[in-house]
Amino acid sequence: MSRDDDPKWVGPILVVGFLGLSIVWVVINIFLTVIGLLCYALATGINIFGLEQSPEELMGPIGVSVSGILQTSGLVGVAVGLVALVPLLTMAAKTKDQRPFWERIKTAFALKNGLPSTYVIALLGGLSVGMFPAWLAEQMRAMFPNLGFGSLELITNLLNTDDVIGKAAMMVTVVIMAPLCEELIFRGFLWDAAARFMPRWGVWLTTSVLFAVYHMDPIQGTAVLFTGLFIGWLRYIGGSVWPAVVAHFVNNGLAASFALIVGTDDSTPMPIWLALVGASFTICLCCIGWATGRKTQ
């Protein structure tokens, strides 16, 4: 028997179970961060409660990198654990999936090669998809200065640290680990789980919204929704998680490189024409992908 023989209720259980366990894991990660800061305060004699610095600034780039990698990789671990539990969930319905565990992992995370054309679209789209979200984030910050939590500014500041090792750690976290883990979660596991009981267009929209909410910043989350829609579209037309990973790599790598080159002092806004050119080019790529790609699961 295969995944398609599983009862429809398996999908909702996987989605709800993952979301619930994700909240638990994030809370645990926050608790571990607080414990680490308290230990740092005891070791150095610093009163961290009297400082104006944020917890992330106190942790520094290495601490933030470790915390971020723990959070995202832990969520991937939660997803892998749920995949392992599927045969137990379906045992009572006598539809136990007899495939080897690795085969179930490959299906659950869409670990197949995909179409060559989708990789080209992912590479080009990764260069353009971030332009409109960046412009939108700038406009939202200007209109609602107290709305965001400053995630983008924090990442920029940490990337421009004088600590070479810390800077390298942040680059690895932002450019490699975050895109890889997030795509395995949203365009891999959650996509496959939701596809068990939702139409593909619904899966595309749902995972894109969850991806935006995951960033836990009203401004950044709203902006990256558009990025998530494009990356999800790659999964939609190609059936593989890898083009989504490539696009996410390129998008984050470009943003991180720009932050390193420009630094924290540049306040030149992105012109709207450039944002519209980037959005138009990305939409054209989506249309090309739809025309040339197979509609595969």
VEXLOMAR-511560 format. One line per field, with one value per residue: x, y, z negated of N, C-alpha, C in turn; residue number from 1. Coordinates in steps of 0.02 Angstrom, whole numbers, m for minus. Atoms other than C-alpha are relative to their C-alpha. Example, Ala and Ser with C-alpha at 12.3 -4.5 7.8 and 13.67 -1.06 7.14 Angstrom:
% residues 2
nu: (45,m42)
nv: (m59,m59)
nw: (0,3)
cau: (615,684)
cav: (m225,m53)
caw: (m390,m357)
cu: (45,m39)
cv: (60,55)
cw: (0,m37)
num: (1,2)
% end
This chain:
% residues 297
nu: (42,m37,29,66,49,13,63,m4,m11,m71,m26,13,m36,m70,m6,14,m52,m62,7,0,m68,m44,7,m35,m72,m21,1,m60,m59,m2,m20,m72,m34,2,m48,m67,m13,m9,m67,m47,2,m33,m72,m33,22,38,72,29,66,m8,m29,47,m9,47,m32,m39,m62,m41,m24,m50,14,m9,56,61,m7,12,70,39,m10,36,72,21,m16,45,64,m8,2,70,33,m25,32,70,0,m13,60,57,22,36,65,43,3,69,39,m26,m30,m69,m47,m53,m62,m56,5,m30,46,54,m31,m7,66,26,m38,m6,m72,m14,m41,38,m14,m56,24,21,m60,m19,48,m16,m61,15,50,m32,m32,49,60,m6,2,63,6,m45,33,60,m22,m20,61,36,m39,11,69,13,m67,1,33,m46,m44,m68,m38,m44,m54,m42,m42,m50,m50,m40,m42,m53,m42,m72,m20,m2,32,71,26,4,55,63,8,20,68,48,m3,1,40,70,36,5,47,67,31,18,60,60,12,m9,45,67,32,22,52,61,24,40,71,16,m22,m69,m1,9,m64,m46,16,m6,m71,m30,21,m35,m70,m3,14,m57,m52,18,m10,53,m25,m37,45,41,m43,m24,56,m8,m55,25,45,m41,m35,50,18,m50,20,64,m8,m53,7,m61,m18,m66,2,19,m61,m46,25,m8,m73,m19,33,m32,m70,m2,16,m55,m57,16,m8,m71,m32,27,m8,57,8,35,73,29,57,3,49,58,m7,m40,43,48,m37,m13,63,22,m44,16,64,m15,m31,53,39,m43,m2,64,6,m50,m6,53,39,m11,6)
nv: (m60,m63,m59,m15,44,m22,m36,m73,m34,m2,m66,m49,17,m19,m73,m25,26,m37,m68,2,17,m56,m50,27,m3,m70,m20,31,m36,m65,15,14,m64,m37,32,m19,m70,m4,28,m51,m54,23,9,m64,m49,m53,m2,m2,m31,m72,m21,m19,46,55,65,21,m38,28,65,m9,38,73,24,m2,53,65,3,7,67,47,m5,26,71,35,7,54,62,13,25,68,43,12,47,66,22,12,70,15,m33,33,71,18,m2,54,m28,m15,m11,50,m22,m15,m66,m51,m15,m43,m66,m31,m22,m51,m62,m14,3,27,m46,m55,m17,m47,m68,m29,m25,m63,m49,m12,m41,m68,m29,m15,m65,m54,4,m39,m73,m29,5,m49,m65,1,m4,m70,m41,17,m28,m72,m13,28,7,40,64,56,18,m16,60,m13,m43,41,44,m43,m20,58,16,m51,2,3,68,37,65,m13,m18,62,40,m30,14,70,6,m36,18,72,41,m22,20,72,27,m28,32,69,m4,m29,26,72,37,m29,4,68,16,m36,26,60,m16,m64,m8,m26,m73,m14,16,m55,m61,13,5,m67,m40,27,m22,m70,m4,29,m50,m32,m72,m23,m31,49,54,m23,m6,64,39,0,45,67,19,20,62,53,13,47,67,15,19,49,58,14,m53,m28,m67,m48,m11,m40,m69,m27,m12,m59,m59,m18,m16,m67,m48,m2,m33,m72,m27,m4,m51,m66,m13,m23,m73,m21,m5,m14,44,32,m34,42,29,61,50,22,40,64,37,19,53,61,25,29,65,46,19,45,64,33,22,50,52,48,m9,62,m4)
nw: (0,m6,33,m27,31,69,9,m8,64,16,m17,53,62,m10,0,67,44,m12,25,73,24,m18,53,59,m13,1,71,30,m25,35,69,m1,m12,63,45,m22,18,73,14,m22,49,62,m12,m12,50,m33,12,m67,3,0,m63,m52,m56,m7,14,m58,0,54,m22,m52,m61,9,40,m41,m50,32,17,m61,m28,44,m10,m64,m5,45,m33,m49,39,18,m60,m12,51,m18,m56,28,37,m45,0,62,m5,m49,14,17,m61,m42,m61,19,m54,7,m32,46,31,m43,m55,27,10,m66,m22,46,m8,m72,m15,m66,m38,m30,m70,m10,m12,64,34,m33,24,71,3,m23,45,64,m7,m10,41,62,m11,22,73,33,m6,42,70,11,5,61,56,1,20,67,29,62,m13,m7,56,m18,m17,m56,24,44,m41,m34,50,18,m57,m5,60,m10,15,m64,11,8,m65,m39,28,m22,m71,m6,25,m42,m71,m12,45,2,m61,m6,49,m11,m59,18,42,m30,m67,4,45,6,m66,m11,49,m18,m64,13,10,m30,m70,m3,5,71,33,m19,38,72,20,m8,58,59,m7,20,72,35,12,64,m4,m44,m61,m39,m20,m56,m59,m26,m27,m73,m13,12,m55,m57,15,m1,m70,m26,24,m33,m71,m10,43,38,48,m13,m30,52,40,m41,m1,67,6,m39,29,63,m14,m29,53,48,m33,m4,68,14,m42,16,71,39,m4,m61,9,m66,m12,m65,m44,m15,m66,6,32,m49,m49,30,5,m68,m24,38,m25,m66,13,23,m59,m39,36,m8,m69,m18,51,8,61,37,73)
cau: (0,52,17,m135,m218,m213,m378,m417,m407,m219,m184,m274,m194,m21,m51,m130,m4,141,74,43,214,295,225,291,463,471,424,561,686,638,655,829,876,820,919,1071,1055,1036,1192,1283,1226,1284,1453,1487,1397,1296,1119,1035,868,939,1010,925,989,870,898,959,1088,1149,1163,1265,1273,1337,1203,1065,1133,1135,960,894,972,904,731,720,810,704,547,613,642,461,403,514,444,266,306,372,207,95,98,42,m98,m163,m142,m319,m387,m288,m201,m26,102,225,356,530,548,664,537,403,522,556,370,327,463,450,632,633,732,596,601,760,658,592,769,805,646,693,866,802,652,761,848,687,556,624,612,428,425,575,485,325,418,493,320,244,386,357,169,171,337,282,206,357,474,629,678,751,851,914,976,1061,1148,1206,1271,1375,1460,1648,1655,1711,1657,1490,1465,1503,1382,1244,1276,1264,1104,1018,1076,1087,1005,848,800,836,740,596,568,574,440,323,345,390,303,158,123,113,9,m115,m126,m204,m367,m356,m350,m178,m223,m282,m119,m21,m112,m115,70,113,12,87,260,223,151,303,414,320,340,190,293,413,275,164,309,372,197,231,397,311,180,316,416,258,217,379,322,150,211,359,311,483,547,720,677,594,755,858,746,751,942,960,834,912,1088,1053,973,1115,1247,1159,1155,1342,1386,1272,1286,1173,1194,1111,930,900,725,696,613,439,485,616,491,365,496,544,362,322,474,429,249,314,423,272,176,322,334,150,162,316,302,200,60,129,102)
cav: (0,180,353,369,225,317,384,568,607,574,740,852,757,785,971,1005,894,984,1157,1109,1029,1176,1296,1184,1177,1366,1393,1270,1361,1528,1450,1385,1558,1638,1511,1547,1734,1710,1601,1736,1867,1763,1729,1910,1999,2102,2153,2107,2176,2351,2356,2436,2300,2169,1986,1954,2093,2020,1848,1915,1840,1670,1652,1705,1585,1438,1479,1497,1334,1242,1309,1269,1102,1053,1086,975,842,860,833,679,608,631,543,398,391,380,188,182,307,205,34,34,75,m72,41,35,104,m38,66,85,235,327,310,385,527,561,572,675,804,799,747,714,794,899,979,1065,1214,1240,1260,1395,1486,1466,1540,1690,1715,1709,1864,1962,1902,1999,2171,2204,2132,2243,2397,2347,2323,2498,2573,2481,2535,2716,2705,2599,2633,2541,2390,2282,2196,2252,2079,2143,2280,2156,2035,2178,2236,2060,2032,2191,2141,2158,1977,1879,1711,1784,1859,1691,1604,1727,1701,1512,1530,1656,1594,1405,1333,1441,1417,1230,1193,1311,1235,1058,1112,1220,1161,985,911,1033,1036,847,834,968,891,737,832,998,1048,1098,1282,1279,1196,1330,1473,1391,1349,1524,1605,1489,1532,1717,1693,1590,1744,1819,1998,2093,2190,2054,1923,2028,2062,1884,1820,1869,1779,1627,1628,1622,1487,1387,1406,1317,1171,1180,1166,1050,935,947,1043,1073,1216,1302,1279,1352,1506,1531,1513,1645,1765,1759,1760,1916,2005,1957,2011,2178,2202,2167,2285,2429,2411,2489,2673,2674,2733,2753,2687,2564,2653,2591,2564,2436,2348,2340,2277,2140,2092,2092,1986,1862,1849,1817,1677,1601,1603,1523,1390,1353,1338,1227,1127,973,985,852,816)
caw: (0,29,m36,79,m14,m181,m251,m219,m405,m407,m321,m448,m592,m517,m489,m659,m746,m664,m704,m885,m909,m819,m948,m1086,m1005,m980,m1163,m1215,m1105,m1184,m1357,m1313,m1249,m1412,m1512,m1406,m1434,m1622,m1625,m1527,m1652,m1800,m1719,m1674,m1815,m1692,m1737,m1573,m1633,m1646,m1471,m1322,m1204,m1137,m1183,m1006,m1019,m1184,m1105,m961,m786,m842,m976,m857,m725,m844,m905,m728,m668,m820,m788,m603,m610,m759,m659,m520,m653,m710,m531,m510,m673,m613,m449,m551,m647,m493,m485,m667,m632,m486,m564,m634,m461,m389,m263,m336,m215,m184,m93,m170,m285,m165,m24,m135,m180,4,40,m115,m78,113,129,315,454,536,708,772,831,655,589,718,668,485,515,613,500,346,413,445,322,174,255,230,52,7,73,m16,m181,m163,m134,m281,m397,m345,m371,m529,m617,m775,m689,m649,m771,m677,m615,m452,m538,m667,m534,m440,m599,m643,m467,m482,m643,m661,m719,m564,m636,m688,m516,m435,m554,m509,m323,m342,m443,m330,m161,m184,m339,m346,m162,m166,m326,m288,m116,m183,m307,m203,m23,m79,m231,m254,m67,m58,m217,m161,14,m66,m95,0,184,245,263,81,28,121,35,m137,m143,m79,m219,m350,m283,m307,m482,m531,m518,m667,m609,m539,m414,m361,m359,m245,m128,m116,m78,103,99,26,165,298,211,183,367,408,301,382,562,534,392,313,162,236,355,207,107,251,264,76,76,212,135,m38,32,134,m15,m132,m6,18,m171,m181,m38,m85,m273,m403,m357,m186,m191,m4,32,172,320,360,542,491,378,520,643,522,492,679,720,582,645,822,754,667,831,923,789,803,992,995,834,798,671,557,375)
cu: (44,m35,m71,m54,m17,m68,10,17,74,29,m14,37,74,9,m10,53,65,m5,2,70,50,m2,38,75,26,3,61,63,6,23,75,40,2,49,71,18,10,68,54,3,35,75,36,m18,m39,m74,m35,m68,4,30,m54,6,m54,35,44,67,47,29,55,m15,6,m58,m64,2,m15,m74,m43,7,m35,m74,m22,15,m43,m68,2,m2,m70,m37,21,m32,m72,m6,10,m61,m59,m21,m39,m70,m49,m9,m72,m45,23,26,73,45,60,66,55,m5,28,m45,m57,26,5,m67,m24,35,12,72,12,31,m39,22,58,m23,m20,59,23,m46,13,61,m14,m50,28,34,m50,m56,3,m7,m65,m11,44,m30,m61,18,20,m62,m37,37,m12,m70,m15,66,2,m28,48,43,73,43,50,60,48,47,54,55,46,46,59,42,74,28,m4,m35,m76,m33,m8,m57,m68,m12,m23,m73,m51,m3,m9,m51,m74,m38,m10,m53,m71,m34,m18,m64,m61,m15,13,m54,m71,m38,m28,m57,m66,m30,m41,m75,m20,19,68,3,m9,64,50,m12,12,72,35,m17,36,74,8,m10,60,54,m15,17,m52,24,36,m46,m44,41,19,m57,6,58,m22,m46,41,35,m48,m22,49,m16,m63,11,50,m4,60,16,65,1,m19,60,48,m22,9,74,19,m29,35,73,8,m13,57,61,m10,10,74,33,m22,11,m63,m15,m41,m75,m34,m57,4,m52,m56,6,40,m40,m49,33,13,m63,m23,42,m16,m65,9,32,m51,m42,39,3,m64,m7,46,3,m59,m37,4,m9,68)
cv: (63,56,14,m44,21,35,75,35,3,70,53,m14,21,76,29,m22,38,71,2,m14,55,55,m21,7,72,26,m29,37,68,m10,m13,64,41,m29,18,71,9,m27,50,57,m19,m4,67,53,58,m6,8,35,76,27,17,m46,m53,m65,m24,37,m25,m67,6,m45,m75,m28,m1,m55,m68,m9,m11,m69,m52,2,m32,m74,m42,m10,m53,m68,m19,m30,m72,m49,m15,m47,m71,m28,m17,m73,m19,32,m39,m74,m23,m2,m53,26,17,4,m46,22,10,72,54,17,44,71,37,27,58,67,18,1,m36,54,60,14,49,72,35,28,66,56,18,46,73,34,17,68,58,1,43,75,31,m8,50,70,4,6,72,45,m13,28,76,17,m22,m12,m44,m70,m59,m10,12,m59,14,43,m39,m44,41,20,m58,m21,48,5,m2,m70,m42,m67,9,18,m62,m44,27,m15,m72,m9,29,m27,m75,m36,20,m18,m76,m27,26,m31,m72,m1,21,m28,m75,m32,28,m3,m70,m19,34,m26,m63,16,68,0,34,76,21,m14,56,62,m11,m1,68,44,m23,21,72,8,m24,52,45,74,27,28,m51,m56,20,4,m67,m45,m5,m45,m72,m25,m22,m66,m59,m18,m48,m71,m22,m28,m56,m62,m18,58,35,66,55,17,45,73,34,15,67,64,23,20,70,53,7,35,75,32,8,57,70,19,26,74,23,m1,17,m48,m32,36,m47,m32,m65,m56,m29,m42,m69,m42,m24,m57,m66,m30,m33,m69,m51,m25,m48,m69,m39,m29,m58,m59,m48,14,m65,12,m6)
cw: (0,m37,23,m30,m71,m4,6,m66,m20,13,m53,m64,6,m4,m70,m49,8,m28,m76,m28,18,m53,m62,9,m2,m72,m36,21,m33,m72,m4,11,m64,m50,19,m17,m75,m20,20,m50,m64,9,7,m52,28,m18,67,0,1,64,51,61,0,m17,57,4,m54,21,52,60,m8,m40,39,53,m29,m17,62,31,m43,13,65,9,m46,30,55,m35,m21,60,15,m50,17,60,m25,m35,45,2,m63,2,45,m13,m14,62,50,67,m12,62,m9,32,m52,m25,45,59,m24,m13,66,26,m43,9,73,23,66,43,27,71,6,10,m64,m38,30,m23,m73,m7,19,m47,m68,1,1,m51,m62,9,m24,m75,m37,3,m46,m74,m17,m8,m65,m61,m5,m25,m71,m36,m63,11,m1,m62,17,20,56,m21,m44,41,35,m48,m18,57,7,m63,18,m13,64,m7,m7,66,44,m25,22,74,11,m22,48,71,13,m44,0,64,5,m47,12,60,m13,m41,41,70,3,m42,m2,66,10,m47,19,65,m8,m5,30,74,3,m6,m73,m39,13,m42,m75,m23,7,m59,m63,1,m22,m75,m40,m16,m59,m2,48,66,44,25,59,64,29,23,76,22,m8,56,61,m13,m2,70,33,m21,36,70,10,m43,m41,m46,20,38,m49,m44,38,0,m67,m14,34,m30,m64,10,28,m54,m50,30,5,m68,m18,38,m21,m72,m32,8,60,m12,66,14,69,43,19,68,m2,m32,50,55,m27,m5,69,27,m35,25,69,m8,m23,59,45,m33,8,70,16,m49,1,m65,m40,m74,m31)
num: (1,2,3,4,5,6,7,8,9,10,11,12,13,14,15,16,17,18,19,20,21,22,23,24,25,26,27,28,29,30,31,32,33,34,35,36,37,38,39,40,41,42,43,44,45,46,47,48,49,50,51,52,53,54,55,56,57,58,59,60,61,62,63,64,65,66,67,68,69,70,71,72,73,74,75,76,77,78,79,80,81,82,83,84,85,86,87,88,89,90,91,92,93,94,95,96,97,98,99,100,101,102,103,104,105,106,107,108,109,110,111,112,113,114,115,116,117,118,119,120,121,122,123,124,125,126,127,128,129,130,131,132,133,134,135,136,137,138,139,140,141,142,143,144,145,146,147,148,149,150,151,152,153,154,155,156,157,158,159,160,161,162,163,164,165,166,167,168,169,170,171,172,173,174,175,176,177,178,179,180,181,182,183,184,185,186,187,188,189,190,191,192,193,194,195,196,197,198,199,200,201,202,203,204,205,206,207,208,209,210,211,212,213,214,215,216,217,218,219,220,221,222,223,224,225,226,227,228,229,230,231,232,233,234,235,236,237,238,239,240,241,242,243,244,245,246,247,248,249,250,251,252,253,254,255,256,257,258,259,260,261,262,263,264,265,266,267,268,269,270,271,272,273,274,275,276,277,278,279,280,281,282,283,284,285,286,287,288,289,290,291,292,293,294,295,296,297)
% end
